[in-house]
Amino acid sequence: MSELVKRYTSRERANHWFIAICFILLAVSGLALFHPAFFFLSHLLGGGTWSRILHPFIGVVLALAFFFFAIGMWGQNKITAADREWQKRLGDILCNKTQGLPEIGKYNIGQKYLFWTLVLSIALLLVSGIAIWQPWFTPAFPIGIVRAAALLHAVAGFVAILAIIIHIYSAIWVKGSIRGMTRGTVSAAWARHHHPGWYNDVKKRN
């Protein structure tokens, strides 16, 4: 049996999948409320009325869960000089020419950009969502602010959905990645190949 390396704790995995479920419910209900063509999706939450009621509450729950999830990964997702070097040579990397590049840590530059995109988009969704949350908070804001918040909410939602689609595609494309978030471990060969800097740090600590 090949050597396995611990990548995520059970708490991190549970939080990740809880966020994923919340995000799916939000995406479904949000699209249903956004355009009539997607209204059929509202039936997954019990219809249009329940979608409108539940959507903001689920949004707050997701924002809180993601906040704690992001705090644990904040330091490992800082953009470093090594990341910028990888970014400069993106063309070579796509051609599998990685000689002379710094070792990748736990997350590569693409994963880090995805992380910060989600941090920003979820923060904007929370703030804008409060401004358009009828009937509780909307009356406290001028109509111009409410309209701007509605537009910002739609744009941030689109960006977040696109980011998650990229995230899912990447996890499937890079064979062995999904195991890390389902079982908590990855093979040593996977770690050495995709994240050698992180793998070496783990071996030193052990």
N, C-alpha and C positions, 0 to 999 in steps of 0.2 A: 504494500500500500504506500502511495506517495506521501511525502511529508506535507502536513497541513499547517498553515499559519493563521493565527487569529487576526481577523480584520475588524469585526464589529462585535460589540457585546450584545447580550440578549435585550438589554434596555434600549440600546440604539436601534436594534432591528424592530422591536415592538413599536417604538416611536415612529420610525420610518414608515411602517405599514399602516399605522394609524393615520399619519399625515396623508398617505397615498389614498386611503379610503375617503377621507374628508375632501381631498382635492377632487376626486372623481365626482362625488356628490355635488360639490360646488360648481364644477365645470358643466355637469349635466343641467343643474337647475339654472345656472347663469346663462347658458345658451338658450334654454327654454324661455327665459324672461327677456333675452336680448332680441330675438327675432321669431315671428310666427312660424317660420319654416322648421324651427327646432322645438316647437311647443310640445310635440309628442314626447319629448324626453322628460317633461314634467311628471308624467305618469309614474316614473320610477320613484318619485317622492310623494306620490299620492295626489297628484294633480296640480294645477296652477296655483291655487290658494296656498296649499301646503308648501309648494316650492318657494313662494314669495315669503312665507313665514319662516321657514327653516333656513333658507339661504344665508341670511346675515348671522344667525346664531352659529351655524356650522363654520362660517368664515372666522368668527372670533375664536372658536375652539381650535381651528387650524392654525391661526396666527400665534396663539399661545403655545401650541405643541411645536410649531416650527421654531419659535423663539428659543425654546430649551434645546431643541435639536441643533440649531445653528450655533448656539453658545459653545457647545461641545466641540464643534468643528471649526470655530472661528480662526484659531491660531494656525491650523493646518491648511487654511485656504488663503493665506496672505500671498500676494504676488511677489515673487522673489526675482533676483537677477537671473537665476537659472531658468525660471519660467520665461522671462523676456528673451533669453537666448533661444529657447525652443520656439518661441513665437517668430523670431526673426528667420528661422530656418524651416518654417512650416512646409515650404515646397519640397525640401530635401526629405523631411519626415514622411510626407505622403508618398515619396518614392522609396521609403524604407532605408534612407541614408542617415543613420543616427550616430555615425562615428564622430567622436570628439565632443559630443553634447554632454552637459552635466547630467548626473543621475536624477531620476524623477523620485520625488518623495511620495507620500501617501496619495496625493492627488496631482494630476497633471494640469497644465494651463487651461485646457478645455473644461475640465471638471471644476476648476476654480472660477472660471468665468460663468459657468452655469450656476454655481453656488451664489455668487454675488448678484446675478440676474434675478434669482429667486428671492434673495433677501430684499432687494429693492422693489421688485414687483409685488411681493406679498405685503410689504410695508405700505406701498401706495394703495393697494387694494383695501387694506384695513382703514386707512385714513379717509380715502374717498368713499368707502362703503358706509362709514359712520355718517357722512354728510348727506347721503341719499337714503338713509334708513328711515323709511316711513313706518309709523307716524311719530317715532320717538325723537329723532334728532333733526330731521330735515327742516321743521319750522323755525329752528334756531339760526338758520343760515339764509343769507340773501339768495334770491333766485339765481343770480349770476354764478354764485359759488356752487350751488346745487347742480346747475347745468354743466359747469366745468368739471365738477367731481364725477358726474355721470359719464362724461367723455373719458376722463382719466381712468375711471374704473374699467371701462370697456377695453381701452388700450392696454392697461396693465394686465387685465385678464387674458387678452390675446397673447401677450408676450409670455405670461406664465404657462399657458397651455402649450405654446410652441416650445418653450424650454423643456417642459416635461416630456413632450413627444421626442425631442432630441435625446433626452436622458434615457428614455426607454429603449430607443433605437440603439444607442451606444452600448447599453448594458447587454442587449441581445447580440450585437455585432462583435463585441469583445468577449469571446467564449471564456466562460469561467467566472465572469463578473457577477452574475446573478447569484451564484452560490454564496458569495460573501454576505449578501443581505438576506438570504434565506436560511443558511446554516451557520453563518458567522465566520466561516473559514474559507481560505483559498489555498490552492496548491502552492508549494514553494516554487515550483517552476513558473507558475503564473506571476507570483510576486517578484521573482528575480527578473523576469522579462519585462513586465509592465511598470513596476515601481521598485527598481533596485535600491534606491536610496532608502526608502521606507523599510524594505526587507532587511537591509544591513543594520538599520537602527534596531529593528525588532530582535535580530539575532544577538546584537551586542547586549541588549537589556536582558535577554534570556541566558 
